[in-house]
């Protein structure tokens, strides 16, 4: 068996109704659309959310809240995770590329270093943002926190 002799299972493909081909076909006249009304006309398409004139759900439900389109969404990485990563890989410099290669971030993420945990090694960390506690913890061990 190869790609040239593949075909759908018997009975799985049905041919569509041939409508509007004269009275003798049994599907002529109104072409299965019924008599008159918007749905029988060509070019008809119902508005999205239309509920037959009833007030649609999206207008019945009250709107609230605000979403800032300029918000920057950061992926938080705590310093205890950096400590574990540095110990595992035996490195002193951590940047976004190292985090991506080890599955802690994806390549499009903005990374923010957070201050949870304890740092025992001197690290040179490069990230998009830092919290004040993270900067203090990194610099207390003689390391450097660099914003990208």
N, CA, C and O atoms as CSV, one atom per row, in Angstrom:
chain,resi,resn,atom,element,x,y,z
A,1,UNK,N,N,0.847,-1.204,0.000
A,1,UNK,CA,C,0.000,0.000,0.000
A,1,UNK,C,C,0.875,1.245,0.000
A,1,UNK,O,O,1.870,1.310,0.722
A,2,UNK,N,N,0.508,2.225,-0.804
A,2,UNK,CA,C,1.207,3.508,-0.811
A,2,UNK,C,C,0.201,4.638,-1.001
A,2,UNK,O,O,-1.000,4.393,-1.116
A,3,UNK,N,N,0.694,5.877,-1.034
A,3,UNK,CA,C,-0.188,7.047,-1.087
A,3,UNK,C,C,-1.042,7.101,-2.349
A,3,UNK,O,O,-2.106,7.720,-2.351
A,4,UNK,N,N,-0.576,6.446,-3.443
A,4,UNK,CA,C,-1.313,6.543,-4.701
A,4,UNK,C,C,-2.617,5.749,-4.704
A,4,UNK,O,O,-3.511,6.040,-5.499
A,5,UNK,N,N,-2.741,4.740,-3.817
A,5,UNK,CA,C,-3.987,3.972,-3.825
A,5,UNK,C,C,-4.780,4.092,-2.521
A,5,UNK,O,O,-5.523,3.183,-2.153
A,6,UNK,N,N,-4.613,5.223,-1.827
A,6,UNK,CA,C,-5.450,5.495,-0.653
A,6,UNK,C,C,-6.769,6.090,-1.104
A,6,UNK,O,O,-6.789,6.954,-1.981
A,7,UNK,N,N,-7.868,5.642,-0.520
A,7,UNK,CA,C,-9.158,6.261,-0.807
A,7,UNK,C,C,-10.035,6.191,0.438
A,7,UNK,O,O,-9.826,5.328,1.290
A,8,UNK,N,N,-11.013,7.085,0.554
A,8,UNK,CA,C,-11.865,7.079,1.745
A,8,UNK,C,C,-12.651,5.780,1.877
A,8,UNK,O,O,-12.883,5.079,0.891
A,9,UNK,N,N,-13.057,5.466,3.106
A,9,UNK,CA,C,-13.835,4.251,3.364
A,9,UNK,C,C,-15.150,4.301,2.591
A,9,UNK,O,O,-15.713,5.376,2.380
A,10,UNK,N,N,-15.631,3.146,2.177
A,10,UNK,CA,C,-16.861,3.067,1.388
A,10,UNK,C,C,-18.035,3.606,2.190
A,10,UNK,O,O,-18.264,3.177,3.321
A,11,UNK,N,N,-18.776,4.538,1.613
A,11,UNK,CA,C,-19.947,5.114,2.264
A,11,UNK,C,C,-19.646,6.326,3.123
A,11,UNK,O,O,-20.569,6.934,3.665
A,12,UNK,N,N,-18.370,6.696,3.265
A,12,UNK,CA,C,-18.041,7.838,4.127
A,12,UNK,C,C,-18.184,9.171,3.396
A,12,UNK,O,O,-18.353,10.207,4.040
A,13,UNK,N,N,-18.120,9.163,2.079
A,13,UNK,CA,C,-18.251,10.392,1.295
A,13,UNK,C,C,-19.599,10.400,0.588
A,13,UNK,O,O,-19.916,9.496,-0.186
A,14,UNK,N,N,-20.385,11.433,0.866
A,14,UNK,CA,C,-21.690,11.559,0.223
A,14,UNK,C,C,-21.664,12.766,-0.691
A,14,UNK,O,O,-21.059,13.786,-0.361
A,15,UNK,N,N,-22.324,12.657,-1.852
A,15,UNK,CA,C,-22.390,13.814,-2.741
A,15,UNK,C,C,-23.473,14.757,-2.237
A,15,UNK,O,O,-24.493,14.314,-1.708
A,16,UNK,N,N,-23.254,16.054,-2.400
A,16,UNK,CA,C,-24.193,17.058,-1.905
A,16,UNK,C,C,-25.507,17.060,-2.679
A,16,UNK,O,O,-25.581,16.522,-3.784
A,17,UNK,N,N,-26.560,17.674,-2.089
A,17,UNK,CA,C,-27.852,17.788,-2.776
A,17,UNK,C,C,-27.701,18.703,-3.976
A,17,UNK,O,O,-27.125,19.786,-3.866
A,18,UNK,N,N,-28.217,18.276,-5.125
A,18,UNK,CA,C,-28.233,19.151,-6.294
A,18,UNK,C,C,-29.592,19.845,-6.312
A,18,UNK,O,O,-30.596,19.276,-6.740
A,19,UNK,N,N,-29.596,21.096,-5.835
A,19,UNK,CA,C,-30.858,21.825,-5.724
A,19,UNK,C,C,-30.990,22.837,-6.855
A,19,UNK,O,O,-30.000,23.257,-7.454
A,20,UNK,N,N,-32.233,23.219,-7.135
A,20,UNK,CA,C,-32.475,24.237,-8.146
A,20,UNK,C,C,-32.221,23.757,-9.556
A,20,UNK,O,O,-31.775,24.532,-10.401
A,21,UNK,N,N,-32.500,22.476,-9.831
A,21,UNK,CA,C,-32.278,21.930,-11.165
A,21,UNK,C,C,-33.595,21.512,-11.819
A,21,UNK,O,O,-33.637,20.547,-12.583
A,22,UNK,N,N,-34.667,22.244,-11.515
A,22,UNK,CA,C,-35.958,21.993,-12.178
A,22,UNK,C,C,-36.911,21.182,-11.337
A,22,UNK,O,O,-36.505,20.484,-10.408
A,23,UNK,N,N,-38.194,21.281,-11.675
A,23,UNK,CA,C,-39.248,20.613,-10.897
A,23,UNK,C,C,-39.103,19.100,-10.929
A,23,UNK,O,O,-39.391,18.439,-9.932
A,24,UNK,N,N,-38.669,18.542,-12.036
A,24,UNK,CA,C,-38.574,17.087,-12.171
A,24,UNK,C,C,-37.586,16.473,-11.205
A,24,UNK,O,O,-37.692,15.284,-10.904
A,25,UNK,N,N,-36.626,17.240,-10.707
A,25,UNK,CA,C,-35.613,16.688,-9.795
A,25,UNK,C,C,-36.163,16.476,-8.392
A,25,UNK,O,O,-35.591,15.721,-7.606
A,26,UNK,N,N,-37.283,17.146,-8.073
A,26,UNK,CA,C,-37.826,17.062,-6.717
A,26,UNK,C,C,-37.247,18.117,-5.798
A,26,UNK,O,O,-37.737,18.310,-4.686
A,27,UNK,N,N,-36.211,18.801,-6.252
A,27,UNK,CA,C,-35.595,19.856,-5.446
A,27,UNK,C,C,-35.527,21.161,-6.236
A,27,UNK,O,O,-34.585,21.937,-6.077
A,28,UNK,N,N,-36.499,21.398,-7.067
A,28,UNK,CA,C,-36.558,22.631,-7.838
A,28,UNK,C,C,-37.382,23.648,-7.075
A,28,UNK,O,O,-37.485,23.552,-5.852
A,29,UNK,N,N,-37.960,24.601,-7.742
A,29,UNK,CA,C,-38.849,25.579,-7.103
A,29,UNK,C,C,-38.145,26.392,-6.050
A,29,UNK,O,O,-37.395,27.316,-6.363
A,30,UNK,N,N,-38.389,26.047,-4.789
A,30,UNK,CA,C,-37.800,26.816,-3.687
A,30,UNK,C,C,-36.410,26.305,-3.300
A,30,UNK,O,O,-35.760,26.881,-2.428
A,31,UNK,N,N,-35.957,25.233,-3.939
A,31,UNK,CA,C,-34.616,24.679,-3.690
A,31,UNK,C,C,-34.372,24.386,-2.215
A,31,UNK,O,O,-33.318,24.735,-1.684
A,32,UNK,N,N,-35.310,23.763,-1.561
A,32,UNK,CA,C,-35.268,23.320,-0.160
A,32,UNK,C,C,-35.183,24.471,0.843
A,32,UNK,O,O,-34.872,24.243,2.012
A,33,UNK,N,N,-35.457,25.717,0.399
A,33,UNK,CA,C,-35.347,26.856,1.312
A,33,UNK,C,C,-36.686,27.268,1.920
A,33,UNK,O,O,-36.714,28.177,2.749
A,34,UNK,N,N,-37.761,26.655,1.552
A,34,UNK,CA,C,-39.070,27.069,2.059
A,34,UNK,C,C,-39.567,28.280,1.291
A,34,UNK,O,O,-38.976,28.665,0.282
A,35,UNK,N,N,-40.671,28.893,1.771
A,35,UNK,CA,C,-41.276,30.009,1.049
A,35,UNK,C,C,-40.979,31.336,1.719
A,35,UNK,O,O,-41.148,31.473,2.931
A,36,UNK,N,N,-40.544,32.303,0.951
A,36,UNK,CA,C,-40.311,33.694,1.368
A,36,UNK,C,C,-39.431,33.838,2.614
A,36,UNK,O,O,-38.882,32.849,3.100
A,37,UNK,N,N,-39.298,35.027,3.118
A,37,UNK,CA,C,-38.498,35.272,4.332
A,37,UNK,C,C,-37.036,35.447,4.002
A,37,UNK,O,O,-36.568,35.081,2.924
A,38,UNK,N,N,-36.315,36.025,4.970
A,38,UNK,CA,C,-34.907,36.366,4.759
A,38,UNK,C,C,-34.070,35.147,4.403
A,38,UNK,O,O,-33.186,35.230,3.550
A,39,UNK,N,N,-34.339,34.011,5.052
A,39,UNK,CA,C,-33.501,32.830,4.834
A,39,UNK,C,C,-33.661,32.242,3.445
A,39,UNK,O,O,-32.827,31.442,3.020
A,40,UNK,N,N,-34.696,32.610,2.735
A,40,UNK,CA,C,-34.891,32.067,1.389
A,40,UNK,C,C,-34.159,32.893,0.340
A,40,UNK,O,O,-34.006,32.448,-0.797
A,41,UNK,N,N,-33.707,34.083,0.702
A,41,UNK,CA,C,-33.082,34.984,-0.276
A,41,UNK,C,C,-31.594,34.660,-0.458
A,41,UNK,O,O,-30.944,34.116,0.434
A,42,UNK,N,N,-31.084,35.008,-1.628
A,42,UNK,CA,C,-29.643,34.840,-1.840
A,42,UNK,C,C,-28.922,35.956,-1.084
A,42,UNK,O,O,-29.464,37.046,-0.906
A,43,UNK,N,N,-27.706,35.675,-0.646
A,43,UNK,CA,C,-26.930,36.689,0.050
A,43,UNK,C,C,-27.273,36.836,1.517
A,43,UNK,O,O,-26.699,37.687,2.196
A,44,UNK,N,N,-28.209,36.018,2.033
A,44,UNK,CA,C,-28.592,36.134,3.434
A,44,UNK,C,C,-27.480,35.600,4.331
A,44,UNK,O,O,-26.939,34.524,4.077
A,45,UNK,N,N,-27.142,36.342,5.370
A,45,UNK,CA,C,-26.301,35.792,6.431
A,45,UNK,C,C,-26.729,36.458,7.733
A,45,UNK,O,O,-26.820,37.683,7.811
A,46,UNK,N,N,-26.990,35.652,8.746
A,46,UNK,CA,C,-27.464,36.163,10.025
A,46,UNK,C,C,-26.311,36.828,10.765
A,46,UNK,O,O,-25.184,36.332,10.747
A,47,UNK,N,N,-26.600,37.959,11.419
A,47,UNK,CA,C,-25.569,38.644,12.202
A,47,UNK,C,C,-25.084,37.741,13.327
A,47,UNK,O,O,-25.861,36.985,13.910
A,48,UNK,N,N,-23.798,37.827,13.623
A,48,UNK,CA,C,-23.257,37.037,14.708
A,48,UNK,C,C,-23.910,37.460,16.022
A,48,UNK,O,O,-23.961,38.651,16.325
A,49,UNK,N,N,-24.403,36.514,16.797
A,49,UNK,CA,C,-25.038,36.831,18.068
A,49,UNK,C,C,-26.510,37.154,17.947
A,49,UNK,O,O,-27.158,37.413,18.961
A,50,UNK,N,N,-27.072,37.150,16.730
A,50,UNK,CA,C,-28.501,37.475,16.542
A,50,UNK,C,C,-29.361,36.376,17.141
A,50,UNK,O,O,-29.124,35.192,16.902
A,51,UNK,N,N,-30.367,36.771,17.926
A,51,UNK,CA,C,-31.230,35.797,18.601
A,51,UNK,C,C,-32.687,36.007,18.228
A,51,UNK,O,O,-33.568,35.901,19.082
A,52,UNK,N,N,-32.949,36.302,16.975
A,52,UNK,CA,C,-34.321,36.427,16.504
A,52,UNK,C,C,-35.010,37.694,16.986
A,52,UNK,O,O,-36.236,37.716,17.095
A,53,UNK,N,N,-34.272,38.729,17.273
A,53,UNK,CA,C,-34.869,39.982,17.744
A,53,UNK,C,C,-34.824,40.122,19.250
A,53,UNK,O,O,-34.905,41.235,19.768
A,54,UNK,N,N,-34.696,39.001,19.972
A,54,UNK,CA,C,-34.517,39.050,21.429
A,54,UNK,C,C,-33.190,39.757,21.709
A,54,UNK,O,O,-32.252,39.666,20.917
A,55,UNK,N,N,-33.118,40.457,22.836
A,55,UNK,CA,C,-31.883,41.161,23.189
A,55,UNK,C,C,-30.756,40.130,23.325
A,55,UNK,O,O,-30.836,39.246,24.178
A,56,UNK,N,N,-29.713,40.230,22.500
A,56,UNK,CA,C,-28.675,39.200,22.507
A,56,UNK,C,C,-27.895,39.155,23.820
A,56,UNK,O,O,-27.831,40.133,24.565
A,57,UNK,N,N,-27.310,37.995,24.074
A,57,UNK,CA,C,-26.599,37.751,25.333
A,57,UNK,C,C,-25.508,38.787,25.569
A,57,UNK,O,O,-25.356,39.274,26.689
A,58,UNK,N,N,-24.750,39.130,24.536
A,58,UNK,CA,C,-23.640,40.063,24.733
A,58,UNK,C,C,-24.125,41.468,25.082
A,58,UNK,O,O,-23.337,42.275,25.576
A,59,UNK,N,N,-25.394,41.781,24.841
A,59,UNK,CA,C,-25.933,43.075,25.254
A,59,UNK,C,C,-26.687,42.985,26.573
A,59,UNK,O,O,-26.855,43.993,27.259
A,60,UNK,N,N,-27.149,41.777,26.939
A,60,UNK,CA,C,-27.857,41.592,28.211
A,60,UNK,C,C,-26.905,41.590,29.397
A,60,UNK,O,O,-27.250,42.049,30.486
A,61,UNK,N,N,-25.700,41.066,29.172
A,61,UNK,CA,C,-24.743,40.909,30.266
A,61,UNK,C,C,-23.964,42.207,30.434
A,61,UNK,O,O,-23.450,42.745,29.454
A,62,UNK,N,N,-23.864,42.728,31.680
A,62,UNK,CA,C,-23.149,43.989,31.888
A,62,UNK,C,C,-21.650,43.858,31.631
A,62,UNK,O,O,-21.050,42.808,31.861
A,63,UNK,N,N,-21.069,44.943,31.151
A,63,UNK,CA,C,-19.633,44.953,30.885
A,63,UNK,C,C,-18.919,45.573,32.088
A,63,UNK,O,O,-19.437,46.497,32.715
A,64,UNK,N,N,-17.754,45.071,32.399
A,64,UNK,CA,C,-16.967,45.659,33.486
A,64,UNK,C,C,-15.498,45.346,33.274
A,64,UNK,O,O,-15.144,44.472,32.482
A,65,UNK,N,N,-14.659,46.055,33.978
A,65,UNK,CA,C,-13.225,45.786,33.939
A,65,UNK,C,C,-12.511,46.595,32.888
A,65,UNK,O,O,-13.123,47.325,32.108
A,66,UNK,N,N,-11.203,46.448,32.885
A,66,UNK,CA,C,-10.344,47.194,31.976
A,66,UNK,C,C,-9.120,46.352,31.692
A,66,UNK,O,O,-8.539,45.766,32.606
A,67,UNK,N,N,-8.724,46.286,30.439
A,67,UNK,CA,C,-7.507,45.561,30.072
A,67,UNK,C,C,-6.564,46.526,29.361
A,67,UNK,O,O,-6.851,47.004,28.264
A,68,UNK,N,N,-5.451,46.797,29.998
A,68,UNK,CA,C,-4.483,47.739,29.456
A,68,UNK,C,C,-3.754,47.106,28.272
A,68,UNK,O,O,-3.072,46.093,28.432
A,69,UNK,N,N,-3.896,47.700,27.080
A,69,UNK,CA,C,-3.260,47.122,25.895
A,69,UNK,C,C,-1.752,47.332,25.887
A,69,UNK,O,O,-1.042,46.683,25.119
A,70,UNK,N,N,-1.256,48.226,26.729
A,70,UNK,CA,C,0.183,48.495,26.785
A,70,UNK,C,C,0.901,47.718,27.882
A,70,UNK,O,O,2.103,47.896,28.075
A,71,UNK,N,N,0.176,46.855,28.608
A,71,UNK,CA,C,0.762,46.096,29.711
A,71,UNK,C,C,1.850,45.150,29.208
A,71,UNK,O,O,1.692,44.489,28.182
A,72,UNK,N,N,2.953,45.099,29.949
A,72,UNK,CA,C,4.002,44.144,29.643
A,72,UNK,C,C,3.850,42.965,30.581
A,72,UNK,O,O,3.858,43.138,31.800
A,73,UNK,N,N,3.713,41.784,30.040
A,73,UNK,CA,C,3.523,40.568,30.818
A,73,UNK,C,C,4.879,39.891,31.007
A,73,UNK,O,O,5.515,39.476,30.038
A,74,UNK,N,N,5.313,39.784,32.261
A,74,UNK,CA,C,6.609,39.173,32.546
A,74,UNK,C,C,6.433,37.759,33.075
A,74,UNK,O,O,5.444,37.448,33.739
A,75,UNK,N,N,7.407,36.906,32.771
A,75,UNK,CA,C,7.451,35.559,33.339
A,75,UNK,C,C,8.353,35.630,34.565
A,75,UNK,O,O,9.523,35.994,34.449
A,76,UNK,N,N,7.828,35.290,35.732
A,76,UNK,CA,C,8.600,35.388,36.966
A,76,UNK,C,C,9.472,34.167,37.195
A,76,UNK,O,O,9.013,33.030,37.086
A,77,UNK,N,N,10.730,34.416,37.512
A,77,UNK,CA,C,11.664,33.343,37.876
A,77,UNK,C,C,12.303,33.739,39.196
A,77,UNK,O,O,12.921,34.799,39.300
A,78,UNK,N,N,12.153,32.889,40.201
A,78,UNK,CA,C,12.685,33.190,41.528
A,78,UNK,C,C,14.169,32.852,41.638
A,78,UNK,O,O,14.691,32.027,40.888
A,79,UNK,N,N,14.846,33.517,42.605
A,79,UNK,CA,C,16.294,33.311,42.733
A,79,UNK,C,C,16.648,31.918,43.254
A,79,UNK,O,O,17.763,31.448,43.033
A,80,UNK,N,N,15.717,31.252,43.942
A,80,UNK,CA,C,16.012,29.877,44.371
A,80,UNK,C,C,16.107,28.938,43.158
A,80,UNK,O,O,16.863,27.967,43.174
A,81,UNK,N,N,15.338,29.240,42.117
A,81,UNK,CA,C,15.420,28.453,40.876
A,81,UNK,C,C,16.746,28.737,40.170
A,81,UNK,O,O,17.365,27.828,39.617
A,82,UNK,N,N,17.183,30.010,40.191
A,82,UNK,CA,C,18.482,30.364,39.614
A,82,UNK,C,C,19.619,29.654,40.351
A,82,UNK,O,O,20.571,29.173,39.738
A,83,UNK,N,N,19.499,29.602,41.666
A,83,UNK,CA,C,20.497,28.917,42.511
A,83,UNK,C,C,20.602,27.437,42.130
A,83,UNK,O,O,21.697,26.901,41.962
A,84,UNK,N,N,19.446,26.795,41.998
A,84,UNK,CA,C,19.413,25.364,41.640
A,84,UNK,C,C,19.982,25.147,40.235
A,84,UNK,O,O,20.702,24.177,39.995
A,85,UNK,N,N,19.657,26.048,39.314
A,85,UNK,CA,C,20.145,25.942,37.932
A,85,UNK,C,C,21.656,26.128,37.872
A,85,UNK,O,O,22.350,25.397,37.166
A,86,UNK,N,N,22.160,27.108,38.614
A,86,UNK,CA,C,23.598,27.366,38.648
A,86,UNK,C,C,24.359,26.169,39.231
A,86,UNK,O,O,25.439,25.819,38.755
A,87,UNK,N,N,23.786,25.552,40.260
A,87,UNK,CA,C,24.427,24.384,40.882
A,87,UNK,C,C,24.403,23.183,39.928
A,87,UNK,O,O,25.377,22.438,39.826
A,88,UNK,N,N,23.300,23.016,39.250
A,88,UNK,CA,C,23.133,21.871,38.336
A,88,UNK,C,C,24.076,21.969,37.131
A,88,UNK,O,O,24.721,20.990,36.757
A,89,UNK,N,N,24.148,23.168,36.527
A,89,UNK,CA,C,24.956,23.356,35.318
A,89,UNK,C,C,26.378,23.825,35.616
A,89,UNK,O,O,27.221,23.887,34.721
A,90,UNK,N,N,26.637,24.158,36.891
A,90,UNK,CA,C,27.954,24.647,37.321
A,90,UNK,C,C,28.362,25.887,36.533
A,90,UNK,O,O,29.430,25.924,35.922
A,91,UNK,N,N,27.488,26.915,36.554
A,91,UNK,CA,C,27.749,28.168,35.834
A,91,UNK,C,C,27.627,29.351,36.788
A,91,UNK,O,O,27.025,29.248,37.857
A,92,UNK,N,N,28.216,30.488,36.377
A,92,UNK,CA,C,28.131,31.699,37.203
A,92,UNK,C,C,27.383,32.823,36.499
A,92,UNK,O,O,27.053,33.832,37.122
A,93,UNK,N,N,27.111,32.659,35.202
A,93,UNK,CA,C,26.383,33.684,34.448
A,93,UNK,C,C,25.075,33.093,33.922
A,93,UNK,O,O,25.072,32.069,33.239
A,94,UNK,N,N,23.978,33.750,34.249
A,94,UNK,CA,C,22.663,33.283,33.793
A,94,UNK,C,C,21.992,34.411,33.023
A,94,UNK,O,O,21.854,35.530,33.518
A,95,UNK,N,N,21.579,34.092,31.801
A,95,UNK,CA,C,20.799,35.051,31.024
A,95,UNK,C,C,19.556,34.349,30.478
A,95,UNK,O,O,19.315,33.178,30.773
A,96,UNK,N,N,18.782,35.065,29.690
A,96,UNK,CA,C,17.510,34.527,29.186
A,96,UNK,C,C,17.752,33.290,28.328
A,96,UNK,O,O,16.964,32.345,28.363
A,97,UNK,N,N,18.828,33.293,27.563
A,97,UNK,CA,C,19.130,32.152,26.691
A,97,UNK,C,C,19.332,30.865,27.489
A,97,UNK,O,O,18.886,29.797,27.070
A,98,UNK,N,N,19.999,30.963,28.628
A,98,UNK,CA,C,20.214,29.801,29.504
A,98,UNK,C,C,18.866,29.293,30.027
A,98,UNK,O,O,18.627,28.086,30.083
A,99,UNK,N,N,17.984,30.233,30.410
A,99,UNK,CA,C,16.657,29.845,30.902
A,99,UNK,C,C,15.839,29.173,29.809
A,99,UNK,O,O,15.123,28.208,30.077
A,100,UNK,N,N,15.937,29.672,28.580
A,100,UNK,CA,C,15.205,29.085,27.449
A,100,UNK,C,C,15.720,27.682,27.162
A,100,UNK,O,O,14.934,26.757,26.958
A,101,UNK,N,N,17.041,27.524,27.146
A,101,UNK,CA,C,17.642,26.216,26.855
A,101,UNK,C,C,17.296,25.165,27.896
A,101,UNK,O,O,17.289,23.972,27.592
A,102,UNK,N,N,17.006,25.597,29.135
A,102,UNK,CA,C,16.670,24.655,30.201
A,102,UNK,C,C,15.174,24.556,30.472
A,102,UNK,O,O,14.756,23.969,31.471
A,103,UNK,N,N,14.367,25.131,29.579
A,103,UNK,CA,C,12.912,24.975,29.655
A,103,UNK,C,C,12.220,25.814,30.706
A,103,UNK,O,O,11.065,25.549,31.037
A,104,UNK,N,N,12.899,26.824,31.243
A,104,UNK,CA,C,12.278,27.676,32.262
A,104,UNK,C,C,11.558,28.872,31.650
A,104,UNK,O,O,10.773,29.539,32.324
A,105,UNK,N,N,11.826,29.144,30.372
A,105,UNK,CA,C,11.171,30.255,29.673
A,105,UNK,C,C,11.119,29.907,28.199
A,105,UNK,O,O,11.862,29.044,27.731
A,106,UNK,N,N,10.238,30.582,27.464
A,106,UNK,CA,C,10.238,30.412,26.015
A,106,UNK,C,C,10.916,31.632,25.405
A,106,UNK,O,O,11.089,32.650,26.074
A,107,UNK,N,N,11.296,31.529,24.141
A,107,UNK,CA,C,12.162,32.559,23.549
A,107,UNK,C,C,11.509,33.929,23.450
A,107,UNK,O,O,12.213,34.933,23.347
A,108,UNK,N,N,10.169,33.997,23.479
A,108,UNK,CA,C,9.491,35.288,23.371
A,108,UNK,C,C,9.111,35.893,24.724
A,108,UNK,O,O,8.562,36.994,24.776
A,109,UNK,N,N,9.400,35.179,25.822
A,109,UNK,CA,C,9.035,35.666,27.152
A,109,UNK,C,C,9.927,36.824,27.595
A,109,UNK,O,O,11.120,36.867,27.294
A,110,UNK,N,N,9.306,37.768,28.323
A,110,UNK,CA,C,10.070,38.774,29.048
A,110,UNK,C,C,10.262,38.207,30.453
A,110,UNK,O,O,9.285,37.850,31.112
A,111,UNK,N,N,11.490,38.121,30.911
A,111,UNK,CA,C,11.788,37.454,32.187
A,111,UNK,C,C,12.025,38.478,33.285
A,111,UNK,O,O,12.783,39.433,33.114
A,112,UNK,N,N,11.353,38.258,34.431
A,112,UNK,CA,C,11.552,39.101,35.606
A,112,UNK,C,C,12.077,38.216,36.737
A,112,UNK,O,O,11.492,37.175,37.034
A,113,UNK,N,N,13.154,38.622,37.352
A,113,UNK,CA,C,13.741,37.857,38.445
A,113,UNK,C,C,13.090,38.310,39.750
A,113,UNK,O,O,13.089,39.496,40.081
A,114,UNK,N,N,12.534,37.336,40.487
A,114,UNK,CA,C,11.826,37.604,41.737
A,114,UNK,C,C,12.689,37.185,42.922
A,114,UNK,O,O,13.643,36.424,42.764
A,115,UNK,N,N,12.350,37.682,44.105
A,115,UNK,CA,C,13.236,37.533,45.257
A,115,UNK,C,C,12.983,36.380,46.206
A,115,UNK,O,O,13.552,36.370,47.298
A,116,UNK,N,N,12.153,35.400,45.844
A,116,UNK,CA,C,11.892,34.287,46.764
A,116,UNK,C,C,13.088,33.335,46.813
A,116,UNK,O,O,13.711,33.045,45.792
A,117,UNK,N,N,13.388,32.870,47.989
A,117,UNK,CA,C,14.469,31.909,48.146
A,117,UNK,C,C,15.760,32.563,48.611
A,117,UNK,O,O,15.814,33.763,48.879
A,118,UNK,N,N,16.804,31.735,48.700
A,118,UNK,CA,C,18.089,32.206,49.206
A,118,UNK,C,C,19.171,31.939,48.179
A,118,UNK,O,O,19.220,30.867,47.576
A,119,UNK,N,N,20.035,32.917,47.983
A,119,UNK,CA,C,21.125,32.787,47.023
A,119,UNK,C,C,22.423,32.573,47.787
A,119,UNK,O,O,22.751,33.336,48.695
A,120,UNK,N,N,23.171,31.515,47.407
A,120,UNK,CA,C,24.413,31.209,48.116
A,120,UNK,C,C,25.648,31.398,47.234
A,120,UNK,O,O,26.777,31.418,47.726
A,121,UNK,N,N,25.419,31.536,45.916
A,121,UNK,CA,C,26.557,31.661,45.001
A,121,UNK,C,C,26.579,33.036,44.349
A,121,UNK,O,O,25.560,33.722,44.273
A,122,UNK,N,N,27.761,33.424,43.880
A,122,UNK,CA,C,27.923,34.706,43.192
A,122,UNK,C,C,27.475,34.498,41.741
A,122,UNK,O,O,28.063,33.699,41.011
A,123,UNK,N,N,26.435,35.219,41.335
A,123,UNK,CA,C,25.888,35.053,39.985
A,123,UNK,C,C,25.856,36.364,39.222
A,123,UNK,O,O,25.637,37.432,39.794
A,124,UNK,N,N,26.078,36.263,37.917
A,124,UNK,CA,C,25.915,37.400,37.018
A,124,UNK,C,C,24.621,37.137,36.242
A,124,UNK,O,O,24.585,36.282,35.357
A,125,UNK,N,N,23.570,37.872,36.577
A,125,UNK,CA,C,22.239,37.600,36.012
A,125,UNK,C,C,21.834,38.713,35.052
A,125,UNK,O,O,21.930,39.898,35.373
A,126,UNK,N,N,21.374,38.305,33.855
A,126,UNK,CA,C,20.850,39.265,32.876
A,126,UNK,C,C,19.397,38.909,32.606
A,126,UNK,O,O,19.087,37.782,32.219
A,127,UNK,N,N,18.501,39.883,32.814
A,127,UNK,CA,C,17.074,39.652,32.581
A,127,UNK,C,C,16.407,40.968,32.194
A,127,UNK,O,O,17.040,42.024,32.215
A,128,UNK,N,N,15.127,40.896,31.841
A,128,UNK,CA,C,14.398,42.090,31.408
A,128,UNK,C,C,13.990,42.979,32.580
A,128,UNK,O,O,13.877,44.195,32.425
A,129,UNK,N,N,13.764,42.373,33.766
A,129,UNK,CA,C,13.361,43.151,34.946
A,129,UNK,C,C,13.746,42.405,36.215
A,129,UNK,O,O,13.919,41.186,36.207
A,130,UNK,N,N,13.879,43.152,37.301
A,130,UNK,CA,C,14.231,42.581,38.608
A,130,UNK,C,C,13.366,43.233,39.676
A,130,UNK,O,O,12.971,44.391,39.539
A,131,UNK,N,N,13.069,42.486,40.748
A,131,UNK,CA,C,12.451,43.115,41.914
A,131,UNK,C,C,13.586,43.636,42.797
A,131,UNK,O,O,14.733,43.210,42.662
A,132,UNK,N,N,13.255,44.558,43.698
A,132,UNK,CA,C,14.276,45.133,44.587
A,132,UNK,C,C,14.914,44.064,45.467
A,132,UNK,O,O,16.122,44.082,45.700
A,133,UNK,N,N,14.086,43.121,45.961
A,133,UNK,CA,C,14.623,42.066,46.836
A,133,UNK,C,C,15.570,41.148,46.069
A,133,UNK,O,O,16.555,40.665,46.627
A,134,UNK,N,N,15.273,40.905,44.787
A,134,UNK,CA,C,16.145,40.055,43.968
A,134,UNK,C,C,17.491,40.744,43.745
A,134,UNK,O,O,18.539,40.104,43.833
A,135,UNK,N,N,17.463,42.042,43.458
A,135,UNK,CA,C,18.716,42.799,43.249
A,135,UNK,C,C,19.558,42.775,44.523
A,135,UNK,O,O,20.768,42.556,44.468
A,136,UNK,N,N,18.909,43.001,45.678
A,136,UNK,CA,C,19.639,42.982,46.961
A,136,UNK,C,C,20.270,41.616,47.209
A,136,UNK,O,O,21.423,41.531,47.632
A,137,UNK,N,N,19.519,40.549,46.949
A,137,UNK,CA,C,20.014,39.187,47.192
A,137,UNK,C,C,21.195,38.860,46.277
A,137,UNK,O,O,22.167,38.244,46.714
A,138,UNK,N,N,21.112,39.270,45.017
A,138,UNK,CA,C,22.191,38.984,44.055
A,138,UNK,C,C,23.444,39.783,44.408
A,138,UNK,O,O,24.553,39.249,44.386
A,139,UNK,N,N,23.263,41.074,44.737
A,139,UNK,CA,C,24.415,41.928,45.044
A,139,UNK,C,C,25.012,41.629,46.415
A,139,UNK,O,O,26.188,41.908,46.647
A,140,UNK,N,N,24.218,41.066,47.328
A,140,UNK,CA,C,24.732,40.687,48.655
A,140,UNK,C,C,25.787,39.589,48.530
A,140,UNK,O,O,26.701,39.508,49.350
A,141,UNK,N,N,25.661,38.739,47.496
A,141,UNK,CA,C,26.639,37.681,47.282
A,141,UNK,C,C,27.778,38.117,46.362
A,141,UNK,O,O,28.638,37.315,45.999
A,142,UNK,N,N,27.773,39.405,45.988
A,142,UNK,CA,C,28.838,39.930,45.114
A,142,UNK,C,C,28.539,39.755,43.626
A,142,UNK,O,O,29.417,39.944,42.784
A,143,UNK,N,N,27.312,39.399,43.313
A,143,UNK,CA,C,26.923,39.198,41.918
A,143,UNK,C,C,26.479,40.492,41.263
A,143,UNK,O,O,26.492,41.556,41.882
A,144,UNK,N,N,26.079,40.385,39.986
A,144,UNK,CA,C,25.648,41.568,39.220
A,144,UNK,C,C,24.286,41.283,38.591
A,144,UNK,O,O,24.083,40.255,37.946
A,145,UNK,N,N,23.352,42.229,38.797
A,145,UNK,CA,C,22.035,42.126,38.162
A,145,UNK,C,C,21.970,43.154,37.045
A,145,UNK,O,O,21.999,44.357,37.306
A,146,UNK,N,N,21.880,42.689,35.788
A,146,UNK,CA,C,21.904,43.568,34.621
A,146,UNK,C,C,20.571,43.501,33.888
A,146,UNK,O,O,20.107,42.418,33.531
A,147,UNK,N,N,19.946,44.681,33.659
A,147,UNK,CA,C,18.715,44.732,32.867
A,147,UNK,C,C,19.073,44.714,31.392
A,147,UNK,O,O,20.012,45.381,30.958
A,148,UNK,N,N,18.320,43.948,30.633
A,148,UNK,CA,C,18.554,43.863,29.179
A,148,UNK,C,C,17.852,45.033,28.506
A,148,UNK,O,O,17.911,45.168,27.284
